[in-house]
Amino acid sequence: MSLAGFKKAFHQIDKIRIRPYMLSKIGWAYFRTLVLRKDTLRICEFSITAECQSKCSFCYASKFDRPSEKILSVEEIKNTWEQAKRMGAFSSVVFGGEPLLHKDFFKIIEILEPWKHLITITTNAISLNEDKIKELKRLGVFLINLSLNSVDAQLNDDLRGYKGHYAKVMDAIELCKKHGIDVFLPVATSKKYFDETLKIIDFAKKVGAGVTINLMCAMGRAEKNYEELFDGEFWLNLRKLYNSNPNLRSDYDVNLNMKIGCPAGFEKIHIAPYGDVTGCSMNPVSFGSVREESLEKIVSKMRAFYHFSKRHPSCIVAVDSEYIQDYMDFAENFSSVPYRIEKNPFYEKHKGF
């Protein structure tokens, strides 16, 4: 990790330093990884619902819904988080669908203990208002991700599939600034719209926000959309962009092992709405369910998987052509994802590394 990358890992140090428990957890995670040489979980993401008001044309989560099943309860999420903490986790991002549509949204945020951990919300801002922002601040949340795809209001609303989305995000930015909550703009981008992403980076500098770039992956509504995917050559250019923009941040920049690369399965896991555990929210492959076995057992299985154990230097779901062909494309066979990895014929040669 470069010096710039290390600084990005602590981009909110002014908030962290006044929370001793949080600082000690982060310090222990680095010590455990770098000195004791033990694999340490850093972040456990939760997609708490499949519901959403938007109809984004590129939505990776569009196949999360399983009408015949119940989503994880608050108690199940709490139990999973307790297990993740014992494995070192000190950070979480709460997704959907749209997380604010969950009837117990604030209960979930509370059980994740934002005053002790780095808890971030990713929202489309449609249901976000001043009262909710104030409540998140009261609970200890100091960063909110507001999804945006273009600084052109009409184009953004078309891409998000919701009229007025751009205006909602602009209002939310002002309200977050008013109440002292940091803002990041996560951008789901593709080759066709990458110029719009560059404009968002410039816009974010003007309003004092950060940016996270999420590369389009072949999942959900973007299945088989190969012409919009990126490649290794683009990845090199993207790295230059990250290195020249302090307000750009990504999960593969802030690994505990101080190396740039995909953290899936080792430092990062994702819990889908019905309990499936995947490498990240954009990965359609499940290694087990927290309703059926311990998180430690599932993560151990993930860390023995070839494509995770090789610690890919870029984004595995968006750039690694072998993984995309063997595992992402296979998701097309299912009406709902994540699908169990045992159902994929390639897994037999890739397990146990």
Helices and strands as residue ranges (DSSP letters): H 3-9, H 13-16, H 20-34, E 43-47, G 60-63, H 74-86, E 91-95, G 99-101, H 105-111, E 118-123, H 130-139, E 143-146, H 153-160, H 165-178, E 182-189, H 194-207, E 210-215, G 220-222, G 226-228, H 232-243, G 251-253, E 268-271, E 277-278, E 285-286, H 295-303, H 306-309, H 321-323, I 324-328, G 329-333, E 339-340, G 341-343, H 347-350
